[in-house]
Amino acid sequence: MADALGDLFSQHPELKHLRRALQLCKGFGLYFVSCNTVPLRHELVAALKANLATPIVELPLNPENDIFIDAQMMALLADASADAIVFIYDLEKLYHLKDRHVIQELNWRREFYGRGNHPVVFWLPDFLLTEIFNEAPDFADWRSGLYEFVLSQPEQLSLMHSTWESAGENFVGQLSLSEKQRWIVNLENLLAELAGQEASKTKGDLLGRLGMLYDSLGKYDQALTSYRQSLQIQQDIGDKQGEGTTLNNISHIHNVKGDYGTALRYLEQSLKIQQDIGDKQGEGTTLNNISQIYRAKGDYGTALRYLEQSLQICQDIGDKQGEGATFNNISQIYDAQGDYGTALRYLEQSLQIQQDISDKQGEGVTLGNISSIYHAQGDYSTALRYLEQSLQIRQNIGDKQGEGTTLNNISSIYHAQGDYSTALRYLERSLQIEQDIGDKQGEGTTLNNISQIYRAKGDYGIAWCYLEKSLQIQQNIGDVAGECATLFNIGHIHWQNGEQQQALSTWLKVYRIAKHIGLAEGLQNLDELAKYLGHEGLAWWETLNPADFSQ
Amino acid sequence: MIYPVDNLDDAYNACHPDKPLESGDPRYLDLKDVRNQKSVNTLAKRIIRTSQTEDFCKQLVTGHTGCGKSTELKRLQKHLENSSYFVIFLDVESTLDLHQITYQDVLLNIAQGVIEALAKQAIDLDKGLLNDLNLLLAEKIVSKEYVKEAKASIGIDAQAGIDILGIGKFITKIMGEVRSGSSHREQIRERIKGVQQEFIAKLNDLLIAARSKLKIKGHADLVIIVDGLEKIRESATYNDLFIEHAEQLNEIGAHVLYTIPIALAFNANLGDFFPNDVFFMPMVKYQTAEGKQYLADLINKRMQTALLFTSPALLERLIAMSGGSIRDLLRLIRIASETEENQIKDVDIDRAISHLVKEFDRLVKEEDVALLKEIAIAQRVIKDKEKRYERLLGLRLVNEYENGKAWADLHPALRKISWLQAKLTAPE
């Protein structure tokens, strides 16, 4: 033990000075420690505990605790001895939730930290310290010292790189919310350190990963900023392959936001680049993504043409994984058109390939799609069997996002059979996962689904509450297709409450959005609804005047 | 502790970058000779002279963070009190939300500060006056439900007449809402705005009464020092307070001294609203022999430097790196004292300086470089269109000195940042 500590002190000479400062400080003193990695922090804190006579009071900050940090500190100090030192951790967790406000609050509440009359040590990732120096200068100006403890940059880079690579393609899908936040902190730190250096492939890659993390958290604006910076670098240094990938990622954000035209433009740019440099695998992926846009717009013929091109490429270059994914996507076109037999044949081909090459991720998706065919045909027990297999796989490989989706699908089987309480249990599990991993888009969908259980039970008040929550999330993140689905259901609640004007007005809103972005699924639902209401079909919505419904 | 201290353990605690000296502290050193003969005595004289006329003195004070401003204001308070003035020192940093402060908040804080100070002196005010103020607050500024709830929570019978303690508590409660950013905040501000003239008139009635009571008790007059406003960060906020609402601040019937952010002092329009020159507390001219000596003396008052530094040249190195900022100098000494030895050595000085340089490196942005270069050449603050100079001054990347005329330079730590220095010295 003593040797290990001795090592740490010689490895990090600043540790000796920090300990000395804390020994010397009588009463209040403000100290900052820059430390980017949690394991290193644990080691340093343990060393200080073993080498300081005074007690240390630790305050890990938690986003759920909505009390001022200084107030939490004072509460902790109430029972502490007069010479205790306060260590505050995890400010970055609050920062990611509330952004700048957390920092500015330090500035205008700095007075309160001094009132405790104890030394206060903030342990922070380095980028956040820079933020504090810039955004809370009066607070920072009180510091007695700042102590930096770092892993070397190459050490950090290689550590991150190997972790990311070893987890495979769906790395982000396997992370919990706090793991994602930690990755974001690490990436931002590294990027800050690389800020003075020339543009490099590493930098472009790091920014791309940062974008993917933000994307998975529904923080689309931040994701877009990172992707754009990544793109700029890739264009500057001529990293064509990276550029193609980034263009694909950017298109995904526009896709979620319902801006299919822009999404398509990015994909076409990507396609052009990949064709120019002969990146066949990338080309296959992009063709698949293009097909998804046409599918969303209901242009199944064009979608199919792109998928056939993609299939050809995958077969030419022997990309089995891509082939499996493409078969899967082709099946979904037939599924959307109600040709379940053809859809099933493609899905079986896809499954075969994925099992042959052990593509677990793909298999989870395909099993889910097979189940939905049986579901559509009313064969609930077969549908359930496939979903259970899919769930098992997704849990085994830690695909949390996929697990949330599957739980949602299982619930819809119970819903269809009228077993509302079981359906609700699955939805609650799904919601829990989505909240744990910060999957906002999924959360919006699940809340919408929960509302439908209550609606089916005739409990319109509760259904309404869930719809409002869902709508708020979807509007916040800009998930336009999700918003359409939720508004559609809100219209139904109005209708059932006898509020016909509001119902029609809400549905008309859905019609206008769906028509504007070309959302096929939404338009199809509206077509059926119009017929149900005794009108000729989709065109009827066009005859309504929104001004008639102004409330 | 006996100053100057004779060991490093005590030296560490004799140098605090985080609290101003109280008036009368043995560590105080008057720096007026190196501040271009400017000291708070000048200010005291100005206030006393004005108080002998019918006018009220409205004085703005500014200076870089860490230049010793709060220490000097505490001395001003003492000086005025010795001349039998009654001084109310309001530290708004601990009572208001500087992030979103408005003139209404400041007016409320002044009302509260005056009432609290009078109550502390057991000076009571005319019942009618208190009732008027109470009515204005209860009927026009907060909602009826709120009055009931608030008065119940602080233990005041809403029906009975109100005394000075009661109204003090009531205003404190309202200010709590303003500070904490509760849902009542905007409502309270809107309503004060709606009855602004009446509110100021009532505040002035209060001040007239307070001043006459204080004069009976032998005080020459009342002076209010509002400290902390220099920490407002957003230019929109301080411009709104000191430019847009200068009129309201000027209407207050008492001598008031406000601290302002240094960037605001560079606003050419400020003089139209506040006729007195802004009192500018410059950095100590650490570049001159005299300035160096004063800063050394300042440290000598705290610690026995001959005993605690292996050579006098070491303290000189720290002074040269302080940029004349007392706070930076004290911090440098703190860091240098983090040694297991009994004396501060060369290596400790190296480490302290490299710490300060790295900390300043966090503040400099690529886009600041061009303006920094211009200022370094011109040796004065250059006001660029993007108002980047506000940031440079606020963060002390650029320090303002006085030498008969205004004079500015980069903080010396910036010269040690290698990437920046390379850009600053690169030919165009």
Interface residues (C-beta under 8 A of the other chain):
Chain A: K16 H17 L18 R20 A21 L24 C25 K26 G27 F28 G29 L30 Q104 E105 N107 W108 R110 E111 F112 G114 L129 T130 F133 N134 P137 D138 D141 W142 R143 S144 G145 L146 E148 G196
Chain B: L8 D9 Y12 N13 H16 P17 D18 K19 T65 G66 D91 E93 S94 D97 L98 H99 K231 R233 R327 R331 R334 I335 S337 E338 T339 E340 R351 H355 K358 E359 R362 L363 G394 L395 W419
